[in-house]
């Protein structure tokens, strides 16, 4: 028996175990609570989805399969990555259920997750209302740091919350940022371009590699910038204060280290400050003055902190050899945020519901800023009375539907086992019927849009649209008229 045949047999056995496990876990519904039902529907859908994914890969790329091969990505790699991603989804969904089970959680955990679920749905509502994303159910759970798991086969976002949120509600403000990632992926996932770059997991994103007036290091931050802007539009000034306090826990060196993913800590709060000033500009009278005064207090506190830490005047972008002046980076980052606010997020800036979680302080000063957390705690008390949407099975278990969503909106339903995008589902169906798919086609199905993870999965980033496609921008409305040159080291 060759090593390849042995691997194929073992891989098939592992896949069968995972499918059977997800099926069994999803079948045991009974009189489960709403949140438990959502997780079980997701598990049942995962089993059907995974079965089709494994069959698609084996039938098309196995011995005698009709797909056009790409030797860089052998079947063994694709199957193993899929196994790990299925395992990670099972793990996350089980945690979401266990953290609500009285036998495996504390009362304060269950209460906190109930609030977190409602905050997450509330955070996504403006994007649903303005047609940016489909209706989405949310499940939260506890883990060491905030994160979001994006799942294509059901309209569900699974958000990990900091354990300490059970005793410190301000830690729930991170939900606004994580939901921003969900909105970004819904807006930007593109299944037809730059697939090899994503599978190879290159240092720079496909968008960053494309010709652009923005520097590469800035484009590498764009998803995190978007999520930070979204957190400001949702959480208000309390979100900015929470971020500033989080950065305080880091070292001085960390302030100007570029990880190639997140904006510099030294600059990051200014993303939220810029977004909040845009919201304030749309308000009237005392409400406008109140928010502007609060942003000024946040800025003053942040600049005092930077001065105290004696932050260097330049930084070295990840993967580059020339340093960039911090002042130049700040100016360019502010312009990028302003363009973003005038693009896809413009309806949210103008929305009178923006920033409901905290509105600002009439006595704003650095010393009074902690009152913003009191405002947020008060808002949490109001959302606890709001009902939660859930996933449900319809059409005799053949379709996934959403029950009790707070508002009408597009999408949110699919057949059990579907990827959730018509283009990808059609590609997979033709592949299962024996079509000779080209590499770009089967790679798109393998990636399944945003079914990706850096923890426990393949480490593959999603395929996203370029920020400046031919014919003009769509996420950002216009190109900046300049590109800042890096400073000398």
Beta strands, then each sheet from edge to edge (+ up, - down):
strand 1: 137-143
strand 2: 147-151
strand 3: 156-162
strand 4: 314-316
strand 5: 323-325
strand 6: 390-394
strand 7: 399-403
strand 8: 414-415
sheet 1: 1+ 3+ 2-
sheet 2: 4+ 5-
sheet 3: 6+ 7- 8+
end
